[in-house]
Amino acid sequence: MIRLIISILLLLTSLLVIVRPPTHFLWMADVAITNFPYVFAGLALLFFVLGLFFRKYRLAILVLSLIACALFSLPIISALSNESKIAAALTAVFPSAKGNELREPFSFADMFTGIGADQVKYQPIIYKMLPNDTLTFDYYPAVNTHVSPVVIVVHGGSWENGDSRQLPSLNHYLARKGYNVVAMNYRLAPKYQSPAAVDDLKDLIHFLNKFHRRLNIDTGNVVLLGRSAGAQIALTSAYRFHDKNIKGAISFYGPADMVWGAGIKGNDLVMNTDQVYRDYFGGLYNEVPDKFKESSPLEYVNEGSPPTLIIHGENDVLVSPRHSEHLHKKLDGVHVKNYLLSLPFETHGCDYNINGPGGQQTTYAVEHFINSVTR
């Protein structure tokens, strides 16, 4: 009976790949499953093989384990089947002068061997002094001796958590590819509310312009990259600042249409969005509508907006993929170059493991995009 129960649990767990998790804990489990699918598929396959030697409940165990293995493998299968499509679509929108340096969007072997995100030595630097706070960024210098473009990374965390050390693998990877990376800290809610974080990003850019020679930064080639809440900050800044030196913006599963999003009631068991909004905006939409509009990247999009790469998992339960779809449509409407990388079976945090299916595809897209817009 225990063996049958294990096979049932494997099947139920594998359903998270295709069913949106109903609780925060199950979302975290989904992040683990989709970022390390080969581990879970391997466990299901191992149990299938062991089931061949069971006498009791053998058929049920074999069927359940095989189905679980297939479901766990879906992110890998999807990445393999879509890699040529992604490469062609990206190249069509963003031709790259450095195309011969790019890898394929996904390699099965790289899930085990890694994609070469060797660490570089980074340095924490103070960029803003406040009466009660000191704001810093982590500087990952490009591994070359040239003046190089800079990628400013804005962390996620519902505007009230997280810091510059979040998901650092991409920072190391980009520095190895010849880009300076600045992973910033900003003022967090509820102590500070919108648009404090956007103001911090503006001050950070001013700091980089002032000390660009010391940091070996090409201030004429700036790319803003944000994850989740950080994507809202990065996109709002990219579209509001009207800074010709901002050559591109990258959104990882970010809330881009805050006015529309304010009317969507989320699952409180996954995330209490009402409390998040109160902390960041000072109230709900019916109380502070101007704050939501002021903080909505979509409201600032026009024909002069910088090129944009949008990344979103189709199984995201924290930030609806429709945010990215709305942004993609708005950018298309004003003829701004953009690409929406929509990842089947992936959830919020699809890039947690840079070597996983989602991590490889997103890293490929980010590298290709930056190569194109900073050339």
Residue frames relative to the residue before (quaternion, step in Angstrom):
aa qw qx qy qz dx dy dz
M 1.0000 0.0000 0.0000 0.0000 0.00 0.00 0.00
I 0.6205 0.5501 -0.3453 0.4394 3.59 1.03 -0.80
R 0.6436 0.5277 -0.3211 0.4520 3.59 1.00 -0.83
L 0.6449 0.5066 -0.3169 0.4764 3.57 1.02 -0.78
I 0.6375 0.5262 -0.3274 0.4577 3.58 0.97 -0.84
I 0.6347 0.5289 -0.3305 0.4563 3.59 0.98 -0.82
S 0.6691 0.4939 -0.3066 0.4630 3.59 0.91 -0.88
I 0.6290 0.5195 -0.3337 0.4724 3.60 1.07 -0.69
L 0.6492 0.5132 -0.3123 0.4666 3.60 0.99 -0.85
L 0.6180 0.5355 -0.3402 0.4643 3.58 1.04 -0.73
L 0.6633 0.4992 -0.3035 0.4677 3.56 0.93 -0.88
L 0.6642 0.5041 -0.3110 0.4560 3.59 0.87 -0.92
T 0.6449 0.5156 -0.3156 0.4677 3.58 1.01 -0.81
S 0.6625 0.5219 -0.3078 0.4404 3.58 0.95 -0.85
L 0.5682 0.6120 -0.3802 0.3975 3.59 1.17 -0.49
L 0.5394 0.6278 -0.4014 0.3921 3.59 1.21 -0.38
V 0.5626 0.6017 -0.3864 0.4149 3.58 1.19 -0.42
I 0.7976 0.2819 -0.1320 0.5167 3.59 1.02 -0.74
V 0.7117 0.3838 -0.2408 0.5368 3.60 1.25 -0.30
R 0.4743 -0.6813 0.4727 0.2958 3.59 -0.89 0.86
P 0.4781 -0.6980 0.4490 0.2875 3.61 -0.67 1.04
P 0.3609 -0.7740 0.4849 0.1888 3.62 -0.84 0.93
T 0.7656 0.2545 -0.1692 0.5661 3.63 1.24 -0.14
H 0.6517 -0.5188 0.3772 0.4047 3.56 -1.27 0.38
F 0.6409 0.5275 -0.3324 0.4478 3.59 0.95 -0.83
L 0.6868 0.4703 -0.2902 0.4721 3.59 0.91 -0.86
W 0.5770 0.5430 -0.3883 0.4706 3.60 1.16 -0.46
M 0.6490 0.5029 -0.3233 0.4704 3.61 0.93 -0.82
A 0.6201 0.5219 -0.3375 0.4787 3.58 1.08 -0.70
D 0.6375 0.5300 -0.3171 0.4605 3.57 1.03 -0.80
V 0.6044 0.5464 -0.3462 0.4651 3.59 1.06 -0.75
A 0.6682 0.4960 -0.2977 0.4678 3.57 0.92 -0.92
I 0.6704 0.5177 -0.3032 0.4365 3.58 0.88 -0.94
T 0.7511 0.4131 -0.2329 0.4593 3.58 0.78 -1.01
N 0.6586 0.4802 -0.3212 0.4822 3.59 1.18 -0.35
F 0.7721 0.1896 -0.1140 0.5958 3.57 1.23 -0.51
P 0.0571 0.8606 -0.5055 0.0252 3.62 0.82 0.91
Y 0.6057 0.5782 -0.3595 0.4119 3.58 1.09 -0.65
V 0.6027 0.5528 -0.3603 0.4488 3.61 1.11 -0.58
F 0.7204 0.4389 -0.2466 0.4770 3.56 0.83 -1.02
A 0.6286 0.5101 -0.3386 0.4795 3.59 1.04 -0.71
G 0.6399 0.5290 -0.3209 0.4557 3.57 1.05 -0.75
L 0.6363 0.5197 -0.3264 0.4674 3.57 1.02 -0.76
A 0.6630 0.4955 -0.3058 0.4706 3.57 0.94 -0.87
L 0.6510 0.5083 -0.3150 0.4676 3.57 1.01 -0.80
L 0.6246 0.5330 -0.3304 0.4653 3.58 1.02 -0.79
F 0.6774 0.4801 -0.3013 0.4689 3.57 0.92 -0.86
F 0.5904 0.5542 -0.3608 0.4628 3.57 1.16 -0.59
V 0.6629 0.5005 -0.3020 0.4678 3.57 0.92 -0.92
L 0.6489 0.5043 -0.3137 0.4755 3.57 0.97 -0.86
G 0.6184 0.5792 -0.3339 0.4130 3.57 1.09 -0.73
L 0.5561 0.6111 -0.3863 0.4099 3.57 1.18 -0.47
F 0.7249 0.4192 -0.2312 0.4953 3.56 1.19 -0.55
F 0.5362 0.6004 -0.4195 0.4196 3.57 1.28 0.04
R 0.3325 -0.7381 0.5492 0.2076 3.54 -1.10 0.62
K 0.7366 0.3775 -0.2156 0.5181 3.55 0.96 -0.88
Y 0.8465 0.0606 -0.1023 0.5189 3.57 -0.94 0.99
R 0.2138 0.8242 -0.5081 0.1297 3.61 1.16 0.44
L 0.6951 0.4836 -0.3017 0.4381 3.62 0.68 -1.02
A 0.6616 0.5065 -0.3124 0.4562 3.58 0.90 -0.90
I 0.6576 0.5093 -0.3065 0.4628 3.57 0.95 -0.90
L 0.6586 0.5117 -0.3131 0.4544 3.58 0.93 -0.86
V 0.6776 0.4915 -0.2943 0.4612 3.59 0.87 -0.94
L 0.6810 0.4922 -0.2939 0.4556 3.60 0.83 -0.98
S 0.6737 0.4970 -0.2964 0.4597 3.59 0.92 -0.90
L 0.6553 0.5127 -0.3153 0.4563 3.58 0.99 -0.80
I 0.6426 0.5040 -0.3241 0.4776 3.59 0.98 -0.80
A 0.6434 0.5222 -0.3209 0.4586 3.58 0.96 -0.86
C 0.6413 0.5255 -0.3208 0.4579 3.58 0.95 -0.86
A 0.6552 0.5121 -0.3090 0.4615 3.58 0.98 -0.86
L 0.6754 0.4899 -0.2982 0.4636 3.58 0.92 -0.87
F 0.6362 0.5205 -0.3268 0.4664 3.59 0.96 -0.81
S 0.6923 0.5018 -0.2707 0.4423 3.59 1.08 -0.70
L 0.4547 0.7329 -0.4331 0.2618 3.60 1.20 -0.30
P 0.6465 0.5010 -0.3600 0.4489 3.69 0.85 -0.70
I 0.6415 0.5095 -0.3215 0.4749 3.60 1.06 -0.70
I 0.6562 0.5133 -0.3055 0.4611 3.57 0.90 -0.95
S 0.6559 0.5144 -0.3075 0.4589 3.57 0.95 -0.88
A 0.6596 0.5090 -0.3097 0.4582 3.59 0.94 -0.88
L 0.6575 0.5080 -0.3084 0.4631 3.59 0.98 -0.82
S 0.7131 0.4697 -0.2637 0.4487 3.57 0.91 -0.88
N 0.7428 0.4274 -0.2224 0.4649 3.59 1.13 -0.60
E 0.4664 0.7299 -0.4408 0.2353 3.60 1.17 -0.27
S 0.6685 0.4843 -0.3185 0.4660 3.62 0.92 -0.77
K 0.6231 0.5419 -0.3272 0.4594 3.57 1.09 -0.73
I 0.6597 0.5078 -0.3045 0.4628 3.57 0.93 -0.90
A 0.6626 0.5136 -0.3085 0.4494 3.57 0.88 -0.95
A 0.6831 0.4873 -0.2888 0.4610 3.58 0.90 -0.92
A 0.6735 0.5031 -0.3005 0.4506 3.58 0.91 -0.90
L 0.6502 0.5151 -0.3145 0.4616 3.58 0.97 -0.83
T 0.6682 0.5048 -0.2953 0.4599 3.56 0.93 -0.92
A 0.6268 0.5468 -0.3367 0.4413 3.58 1.05 -0.72
V 0.7318 0.4003 -0.2332 0.4998 3.58 0.98 -0.82
F 0.8068 0.1372 -0.0294 0.5740 3.56 0.95 -0.93
P 0.1548 -0.7892 0.5893 0.0768 3.61 0.09 1.22
S 0.1865 -0.8023 0.5618 0.0765 3.56 -0.96 0.88
A 0.4127 -0.7061 0.5247 0.2360 3.54 -0.94 0.94
K 0.7179 0.4070 -0.2328 0.5145 3.58 1.25 -0.34
G 0.1811 0.8490 -0.4857 0.1020 3.56 1.16 0.53
N 0.6454 0.5420 -0.3366 0.4200 3.59 1.04 -0.67
E 0.6435 0.5190 -0.3319 0.4543 3.61 1.22 -0.23
L 0.6001 0.6044 -0.3543 0.3861 3.58 1.21 -0.31
R 0.4095 -0.6779 0.5534 0.2579 3.51 -1.22 0.61
E 0.6057 -0.4926 0.4371 0.4465 3.57 -1.29 -0.07
P 0.6432 -0.5566 0.3494 0.3930 3.63 -1.12 0.53
F 0.8176 -0.0019 0.0174 0.5755 3.60 1.04 -0.62
S 0.0344 -0.7666 0.6412 0.0035 3.52 -1.09 0.85
F 0.4657 -0.6857 0.4841 0.2803 3.56 -0.77 1.03
A 0.6629 0.5223 -0.3077 0.4394 3.59 0.94 -0.89
D 0.6476 0.5507 -0.3260 0.4137 3.59 1.04 -0.76
M 0.5112 0.6187 -0.4366 0.4065 3.60 1.19 -0.21
F 0.7462 0.3790 -0.1942 0.5117 3.56 1.15 -0.67
T 0.7437 0.3972 -0.2220 0.4897 3.59 1.01 -0.78
G 0.4594 -0.6844 0.4471 0.3474 3.61 1.20 -0.45
I 0.4342 -0.7175 0.4905 0.2367 3.56 -1.21 0.52
G 0.6534 -0.5717 0.3096 0.3877 3.59 1.16 0.41
A 0.3603 0.7341 -0.5012 0.2829 3.58 1.03 0.72
D 0.0295 0.8256 -0.5602 0.0612 3.57 0.72 1.09
Q 0.5211 -0.6802 0.4230 0.2946 3.55 -0.98 0.82
V 0.1747 -0.7263 0.6529 0.1249 3.51 -1.26 0.63
K 0.5382 -0.6233 0.4552 0.3386 3.55 -1.16 0.49
Y 0.1202 -0.8024 0.5822 0.0528 3.57 -0.71 1.07
Q 0.2738 -0.7650 0.5710 0.1177 3.53 -1.31 0.48
P 0.3227 -0.7271 0.5643 0.2208 3.63 -0.81 0.91
I 0.0450 -0.8028 0.5936 -0.0326 3.57 -0.88 1.02
I 0.3880 -0.7016 0.5498 0.2343 3.58 -0.99 0.84
Y 0.0715 -0.8170 0.5709 0.0389 3.58 -0.87 0.92
K 0.8091 0.1220 -0.0578 0.5719 3.61 1.19 -0.29
M 0.1488 -0.7820 0.6024 0.0575 3.54 -0.87 1.03
L 0.0658 -0.7822 0.6195 0.0012 3.55 -0.89 1.05
P 0.6919 -0.4787 0.3103 0.4424 3.63 -1.14 0.36
N 0.8248 0.1840 -0.0793 0.5287 3.59 0.93 -0.84
D 0.7598 0.2996 -0.1728 0.5505 3.60 1.25 0.02
T 0.1637 -0.7406 0.6420 0.1123 3.50 -1.28 0.57
L 0.1892 -0.8053 0.5564 0.0783 3.57 -0.67 1.11
T 0.1005 -0.8052 0.5844 0.0012 3.52 -0.93 0.99
F 0.1453 -0.7353 0.6391 0.1726 3.50 -1.40 0.03
D 0.3887 -0.6750 0.5705 0.2603 3.54 -1.26 0.46
Y 0.1933 -0.8034 0.5593 0.0665 3.55 -0.68 1.16
Y 0.0966 -0.7683 0.6327 0.0109 3.54 -0.72 1.21
P 0.2318 -0.8118 0.5154 0.1469 3.62 -0.17 1.19
A 0.5556 -0.5966 0.4655 0.3446 3.54 -1.11 0.70
V 0.4110 -0.7137 0.5115 0.2452 3.55 -0.98 0.86
N 0.5859 0.4763 -0.4470 0.4797 3.54 0.42 1.31
T 0.5122 -0.6537 0.4619 0.3115 3.59 -1.25 0.05
H 0.5334 0.6483 -0.3929 0.3752 3.57 1.28 0.12
V 0.5294 -0.5331 0.5316 0.3911 3.52 -1.33 0.26
S 0.0526 -0.8544 0.5141 -0.0534 3.58 -0.48 1.21
P 0.6194 -0.5292 0.4208 0.3991 3.58 -1.24 0.42
V 0.2837 -0.7539 0.5679 0.1695 3.54 -1.26 0.38
V 0.1917 -0.7468 0.6290 0.0995 3.54 -1.07 0.88
I 0.1766 -0.7823 0.5918 0.0811 3.57 -0.63 1.14
V 0.1632 -0.8115 0.5596 0.0409 3.57 -0.58 1.21
V 0.1335 -0.7922 0.5949 0.0266 3.56 -0.78 1.14
H 0.3560 -0.7851 0.4708 0.1876 3.58 -0.45 1.21
G 0.4466 -0.6681 0.5293 0.2721 3.53 -1.32 0.36
G 0.3041 0.7607 -0.5468 0.1728 3.55 -1.34 -0.21
S 0.5896 -0.6144 0.3579 0.3831 3.59 1.08 0.76
W 0.6044 -0.5994 0.3184 0.4171 3.59 1.19 0.67
E 0.7559 0.3771 -0.2147 0.4902 3.63 1.20 -0.05
N 0.7357 0.2975 -0.2086 0.5716 3.59 1.30 0.04
G 0.6566 0.5425 -0.3709 0.3702 3.54 -1.34 -0.05
D 0.0597 -0.7794 0.6216 0.0501 3.51 -1.34 0.20
S 0.7632 -0.4172 0.2648 0.4163 3.55 -1.34 0.00
R 0.6345 0.5414 -0.3367 0.4369 3.62 1.20 -0.30
Q 0.4281 0.7227 -0.4484 0.3054 3.60 1.27 0.06
L 0.8607 -0.0802 0.0219 0.5024 3.58 -0.93 1.03
P 0.0676 0.8695 -0.4864 0.0538 3.60 0.64 1.09
S 0.4612 0.7186 -0.4474 0.2661 3.63 1.16 -0.33
L 0.6569 0.5064 -0.3208 0.4573 3.60 0.94 -0.82
N 0.6028 0.5578 -0.3582 0.4442 3.60 1.07 -0.68
H 0.6621 0.4904 -0.2995 0.4812 3.57 0.93 -0.91
Y 0.6459 0.5394 -0.3198 0.4355 3.56 0.94 -0.91
L 0.6997 0.4685 -0.2813 0.4602 3.59 0.81 -0.98
A 0.6164 0.5305 -0.3503 0.4648 3.59 1.05 -0.70
R 0.6409 0.5187 -0.3134 0.4711 3.58 1.06 -0.75
K 0.6900 0.4697 -0.2670 0.4817 3.56 1.17 -0.59
G 0.6582 -0.5643 0.2958 0.4010 3.59 1.25 0.18
Y 0.6030 0.5345 -0.3759 0.4576 3.59 1.18 0.46
N 0.4116 -0.6520 0.5702 0.2833 3.55 -1.09 0.73
V 0.1232 -0.7905 0.5975 0.0547 3.57 -0.97 0.87
V 0.0961 -0.7724 0.6276 0.0165 3.53 -0.94 1.02
A 0.0902 -0.7919 0.6038 0.0138 3.59 -0.42 1.25
M 0.1784 -0.8607 0.4740 0.0518 3.55 -0.26 1.30
N 0.2763 -0.6605 0.6597 0.2282 3.47 -1.44 0.33
Y 0.0635 -0.7900 0.6094 0.0234 3.58 -1.13 0.64
R 0.6515 -0.5194 0.3781 0.4035 3.55 -1.27 0.27
L 0.2700 -0.8060 0.5179 0.0960 3.54 -0.84 1.07
A 0.4909 -0.6105 0.5370 0.3128 3.51 -1.32 0.51
P 0.6157 -0.1088 -0.7660 -0.1496 1.56 -2.35 0.86
K 0.4285 0.7048 -0.4707 0.3132 3.59 1.23 -0.05
Y 0.7775 0.1266 -0.0611 0.6130 3.55 1.04 -0.83
Q 0.1910 -0.8005 0.5621 0.0816 3.55 -0.94 0.87
S 0.7107 -0.4332 0.3389 0.4386 3.53 -1.35 0.22
P 0.6508 -0.1963 -0.7300 -0.0709 1.63 -1.97 1.60
A 0.1234 0.8400 -0.5229 0.0760 3.63 1.03 0.66
A 0.6790 0.5024 -0.3029 0.4413 3.59 0.88 -0.93
V 0.6261 0.5182 -0.3325 0.4785 3.59 1.07 -0.72
D 0.6303 0.5176 -0.3283 0.4765 3.59 1.02 -0.76
D 0.6280 0.5326 -0.3350 0.4580 3.58 1.03 -0.74
L 0.6515 0.5085 -0.3178 0.4647 3.57 0.96 -0.84
K 0.6290 0.5256 -0.3348 0.4647 3.57 1.01 -0.74
D 0.6648 0.4917 -0.2978 0.4771 3.58 0.98 -0.84
L 0.6121 0.5443 -0.3467 0.4570 3.57 1.08 -0.67
I 0.6481 0.5043 -0.3207 0.4720 3.59 0.93 -0.85
H 0.6235 0.5279 -0.3320 0.4715 3.58 1.03 -0.77
F 0.6407 0.5188 -0.3202 0.4667 3.60 0.99 -0.83
L 0.6678 0.4992 -0.3052 0.4602 3.60 0.89 -0.89
N 0.6288 0.5243 -0.3362 0.4654 3.57 1.05 -0.72
K 0.6709 0.5155 -0.2940 0.4447 3.55 1.02 -0.82
F 0.8051 0.2489 -0.1102 0.5269 3.58 0.97 -0.87
H 0.2413 0.8262 -0.4871 0.1484 3.58 1.15 0.51
R 0.6304 0.5318 -0.3578 0.4379 3.60 1.00 -0.64
R 0.6505 0.5170 -0.3167 0.4574 3.57 0.97 -0.82
L 0.7517 0.3886 -0.1962 0.4954 3.56 1.05 -0.79
N 0.4162 -0.7378 0.4486 0.2849 3.58 1.31 0.06
I 0.4053 0.7359 -0.4371 0.3209 3.56 1.13 0.76
D 0.3187 -0.6926 0.6163 0.1971 3.53 -1.09 0.83
T 0.2260 -0.8296 0.4975 0.1149 3.59 -0.07 1.28
G 0.5941 0.5565 -0.3693 0.4482 3.56 1.27 -0.07
N 0.7279 0.3272 -0.2055 0.5665 3.56 1.32 -0.06
V 0.1651 0.7870 -0.5618 0.1941 3.56 0.14 1.37
V 0.0621 -0.7673 0.6377 0.0273 3.57 -1.02 0.90
L 0.2268 -0.7679 0.5870 0.1199 3.58 -0.90 0.95
L 0.0280 -0.7976 0.6016 -0.0329 3.56 -0.82 1.05
G 0.0440 0.8165 -0.5729 0.0565 3.57 -0.76 1.03
R 0.2611 -0.7435 0.5954 0.1567 3.52 -1.23 0.62
S 0.8559 0.0147 -0.0271 0.5162 3.56 -0.99 0.93
A 0.8222 0.0119 0.0171 0.5689 3.64 -0.59 -1.07
G 0.6182 0.5500 -0.3364 0.4496 3.57 1.10 -0.67
A 0.6021 0.5479 -0.3561 0.4587 3.58 1.15 -0.56
Q 0.6086 0.5342 -0.3523 0.4692 3.60 1.06 -0.69
I 0.6563 0.5012 -0.3052 0.4743 3.58 0.99 -0.83
A 0.6804 0.4952 -0.2898 0.4558 3.58 0.89 -0.94
L 0.6844 0.4814 -0.2925 0.4630 3.59 0.88 -0.93
T 0.6383 0.5222 -0.3309 0.4586 3.59 0.92 -0.87
S 0.6671 0.4976 -0.2964 0.4685 3.57 0.95 -0.88
A 0.6564 0.5264 -0.3140 0.4398 3.58 0.89 -0.92
Y 0.7457 0.4079 -0.2186 0.4794 3.57 0.95 -0.87
R 0.6875 0.4894 -0.2854 0.4543 3.62 1.13 -0.57
F 0.6805 0.5524 -0.3085 0.3695 3.57 0.90 -0.90
H 0.1808 -0.7996 0.5427 0.1828 3.60 1.14 -0.63
D 0.3317 0.7457 -0.4898 0.3064 3.53 1.02 0.93
K 0.3730 -0.7633 0.4853 0.2064 3.58 -0.47 1.22
N 0.6180 0.5560 -0.3503 0.4316 3.59 1.19 -0.34
I 0.5799 0.5257 -0.3833 0.4903 3.60 1.27 -0.20
K 0.1784 -0.8469 0.4983 0.0513 3.54 -0.17 1.32
G 0.8209 -0.0336 0.0358 0.5689 3.59 1.17 -0.36
A 0.1935 -0.7517 0.6186 0.1216 3.53 -1.33 0.41
I 0.1386 -0.7833 0.6042 0.0466 3.55 -1.05 0.86
S 0.1041 -0.7986 0.5924 0.0234 3.55 -0.79 1.09
F 0.1344 -0.7418 0.6538 0.0654 3.53 -0.79 1.10
Y 0.8365 -0.2513 0.1225 0.4713 3.57 -0.57 1.27
G 0.2933 0.7976 -0.4740 0.2305 3.56 0.87 1.00
P 0.4695 -0.6359 0.5220 0.3206 3.59 -1.21 0.50
A 0.0883 -0.8545 0.5119 -0.0055 3.57 -0.20 1.29
D 0.7489 0.2982 -0.1722 0.5662 3.58 1.19 -0.49
M 0.1294 -0.8575 0.4944 0.0595 3.55 0.36 1.26
V 0.6153 0.5474 -0.3580 0.4401 3.60 1.06 -0.64
W 0.6697 0.4621 -0.2868 0.5057 3.57 0.93 -0.88
G 0.6742 0.5271 -0.2937 0.4259 3.56 0.89 -0.95
A 0.5912 0.5959 -0.3627 0.4048 3.57 1.14 -0.62
G 0.7038 0.4666 -0.2664 0.4648 3.57 1.15 -0.54
I 0.5852 0.5691 -0.3668 0.4462 3.57 1.31 -0.01
K 0.2505 -0.7687 0.5708 0.1431 3.56 -0.70 1.07
G 0.2500 -0.7940 0.5404 0.1223 3.57 -0.55 1.19
N 0.5855 -0.5466 0.4639 0.3785 3.51 -1.37 0.03
D 0.3764 -0.7629 0.4813 0.2114 3.59 -0.44 1.19
L 0.5965 0.5648 -0.3665 0.4369 3.58 1.18 -0.43
V 0.6612 0.4463 -0.2959 0.5254 3.56 1.28 -0.37
M 0.7547 -0.2157 0.1713 0.5954 3.57 0.87 -1.01
N 0.3710 -0.7206 0.5449 0.2150 3.55 -0.93 0.92
T 0.1795 -0.8371 0.5090 0.0897 3.56 0.17 1.29
D 0.5926 0.5700 -0.3783 0.4253 3.61 1.03 -0.64
Q 0.6786 0.4738 -0.2953 0.4774 3.58 0.94 -0.85
V 0.6096 0.5448 -0.3436 0.4621 3.57 1.06 -0.74
Y 0.6703 0.4920 -0.2969 0.4695 3.59 0.94 -0.89
R 0.6398 0.5193 -0.3367 0.4556 3.59 0.94 -0.80
D 0.6688 0.5091 -0.3009 0.4506 3.57 0.97 -0.86
Y 0.7627 0.3998 -0.2097 0.4632 3.59 0.91 -0.91
F 0.7789 0.3218 -0.1673 0.5117 3.58 0.97 -0.85
G 0.4864 -0.6652 0.4366 0.3609 3.58 1.18 -0.41
G 0.8033 -0.0488 0.0222 0.5932 3.56 1.27 0.24
L 0.5843 -0.5514 0.4493 0.3909 3.55 -1.32 -0.02
Y 0.7431 -0.4428 0.2619 0.4280 3.55 -1.29 0.26
N 0.6758 0.4961 -0.3026 0.4534 3.59 0.95 -0.82
E 0.6732 0.4766 -0.2859 0.4877 3.59 1.26 -0.29
V 0.8092 0.0702 -0.0005 0.5833 3.59 0.98 -0.88
P 0.0317 -0.8508 0.5242 0.0187 3.64 0.62 1.06
D 0.6264 0.5553 -0.3439 0.4254 3.58 1.03 -0.71
K 0.6169 0.5495 -0.3445 0.4458 3.58 1.10 -0.68
F 0.6524 0.5046 -0.3126 0.4712 3.57 0.98 -0.81
K 0.6663 0.4934 -0.3057 0.4682 3.57 0.93 -0.86
E 0.6452 0.5356 -0.3074 0.4499 3.56 1.00 -0.86
S 0.7552 0.3834 -0.1892 0.4969 3.57 1.09 -0.73
S 0.5463 0.6185 -0.3953 0.4033 3.59 1.24 0.23
P 0.4186 -0.7306 0.4763 0.2533 3.62 -0.44 1.15
L 0.6025 0.5986 -0.3518 0.3936 3.57 1.02 -0.82
E 0.6393 0.5647 -0.3218 0.4109 3.58 1.06 -0.75
Y 0.7306 0.4380 -0.2334 0.4690 3.59 1.16 -0.51
V 0.4610 0.6969 -0.4447 0.3225 3.58 1.26 -0.09
N 0.1604 0.7511 -0.6325 0.1002 3.57 -1.01 0.90
E 0.7462 -0.4271 0.2636 0.4373 3.56 -1.28 0.08
G 0.6796 0.4811 -0.2968 0.4675 3.59 1.21 -0.30
S 0.4189 0.7195 -0.4631 0.3038 3.59 1.26 0.06
P 0.5314 -0.6463 0.4363 0.3310 3.61 -1.05 0.68
P 0.6467 -0.5009 0.4012 0.4121 3.60 -1.22 0.44
T 0.1437 -0.8250 0.5465 0.0093 3.55 -1.00 0.87
L 0.1759 -0.7326 0.6492 0.1043 3.52 -1.11 0.85
I 0.1070 -0.8021 0.5875 0.0055 3.56 -0.74 1.13
I 0.0493 -0.8068 0.5882 -0.0243 3.58 -0.76 1.06
H 0.1683 0.7946 -0.5671 0.1367 3.57 -0.77 0.99
G 0.3715 -0.6994 0.5675 0.2251 3.55 -1.08 0.80
E 0.4827 -0.6992 0.4478 0.2785 3.57 -0.89 0.90
N 0.7098 0.4287 -0.2524 0.4987 3.60 1.22 -0.37
D 0.3002 0.7819 -0.4887 0.2444 3.58 1.24 0.56
V 0.1578 -0.8038 0.5695 0.0680 3.60 -0.79 1.05
L 0.6318 0.5304 -0.3461 0.4468 3.62 1.19 -0.16
V 0.7743 0.0661 -0.0219 0.6290 3.57 1.00 -0.88
S 0.4355 -0.7299 0.4596 0.2578 3.57 -0.53 1.15
P 0.5182 -0.6403 0.4706 0.3161 3.63 -0.96 0.81
R 0.5489 0.6243 -0.3995 0.3865 3.59 1.17 -0.39
H 0.5182 0.6060 -0.4233 0.4302 3.61 1.17 -0.38
S 0.7082 0.4507 -0.2582 0.4782 3.56 0.83 -0.99
E 0.6176 0.5375 -0.3436 0.4599 3.58 1.07 -0.67
H 0.6420 0.5154 -0.3170 0.4709 3.59 1.00 -0.82
L 0.6590 0.5015 -0.3099 0.4670 3.59 0.93 -0.87
H 0.6316 0.5359 -0.3228 0.4579 3.58 0.95 -0.88
K 0.6761 0.4914 -0.2895 0.4665 3.58 0.90 -0.92
K 0.6591 0.5082 -0.3130 0.4576 3.60 0.96 -0.86
L 0.6575 0.4984 -0.3092 0.4730 3.60 0.96 -0.82
D 0.6259 0.5241 -0.3322 0.4725 3.57 1.00 -0.78
G 0.6572 0.5537 -0.3071 0.4089 3.56 0.98 -0.88
V 0.7506 0.3105 -0.1970 0.5490 3.59 1.15 -0.56
H 0.5035 -0.7147 0.3750 0.3083 3.56 1.32 0.49
V 0.3538 0.6851 -0.5422 0.3338 3.56 0.92 0.99
K 0.4878 -0.6758 0.4654 0.2978 3.57 -0.81 0.97
N 0.2061 0.7713 -0.5790 0.1654 3.56 -0.80 1.01
Y 0.1263 -0.7704 0.6191 0.0848 3.53 -1.28 0.40
L 0.2078 -0.7646 0.6012 0.1035 3.55 -0.94 0.98
L 0.1451 -0.7683 0.6213 0.0510 3.54 -0.59 1.21
S 0.0391 -0.8080 0.5865 -0.0405 3.54 -0.22 1.32
L 0.1602 -0.8370 0.5223 0.0302 3.56 -0.55 1.22
P 0.3491 -0.7433 0.5321 0.2062 3.59 -0.49 1.17
F 0.8431 0.2087 -0.1812 0.4613 3.56 -1.20 0.74
E 0.6050 0.5568 -0.3687 0.4336 3.62 1.24 -0.06
T 0.2704 -0.7714 0.5615 0.1286 3.55 -1.16 0.68
H 0.7265 -0.3585 0.3237 0.4889 3.57 -1.33 -0.21
G 0.7567 0.2649 -0.2277 0.5527 3.58 -0.61 1.12
C 0.2365 0.8204 -0.4926 0.1682 3.58 1.16 0.56
D 0.7086 0.4322 -0.2495 0.4988 3.59 1.24 -0.36
Y 0.2653 0.7947 -0.5096 0.1958 3.59 1.22 0.37
N 0.7583 0.2098 -0.1175 0.6059 3.57 1.03 -0.84
I 0.3648 -0.7755 0.4731 0.2041 3.56 -0.34 1.26
N 0.6922 0.4658 -0.2728 0.4790 3.59 1.22 -0.44
G 0.5281 0.6328 -0.4080 0.3927 3.59 1.26 -0.12
P 0.7243 -0.4216 0.2951 0.4589 3.61 -1.24 0.11
G 0.6948 0.4537 -0.2770 0.4845 3.58 0.87 -0.94
G 0.6561 0.5313 -0.3082 0.4385 3.57 0.97 -0.86
Q 0.6651 0.4958 -0.3093 0.4650 3.57 0.95 -0.81
Q 0.6808 0.4936 -0.2997 0.4506 3.58 0.87 -0.94
T 0.6842 0.4756 -0.2969 0.4664 3.58 0.93 -0.84
T 0.6352 0.5206 -0.3355 0.4614 3.60 1.01 -0.73
Y 0.6197 0.5339 -0.3323 0.4696 3.57 1.03 -0.79
A 0.6811 0.4934 -0.2905 0.4564 3.57 0.86 -0.99
V 0.6514 0.5150 -0.3125 0.4613 3.59 0.95 -0.88
E 0.6681 0.5003 -0.3054 0.4583 3.58 0.86 -0.93
H 0.6579 0.5084 -0.3056 0.4640 3.57 0.91 -0.93
F 0.6563 0.5223 -0.3059 0.4503 3.59 0.90 -0.95
I 0.6903 0.4716 -0.2945 0.4630 3.59 0.80 -0.98
N 0.6089 0.5496 -0.3482 0.4538 3.58 1.02 -0.77
S 0.6966 0.4928 -0.2726 0.4445 3.56 0.96 -0.89
V 0.7698 0.4032 -0.2280 0.4391 3.59 0.66 -1.06
T 0.7193 0.4226 -0.2684 0.4817 3.64 1.14 -0.38
R 0.4328 0.7244 -0.4635 0.2705 3.60 1.19 0.05
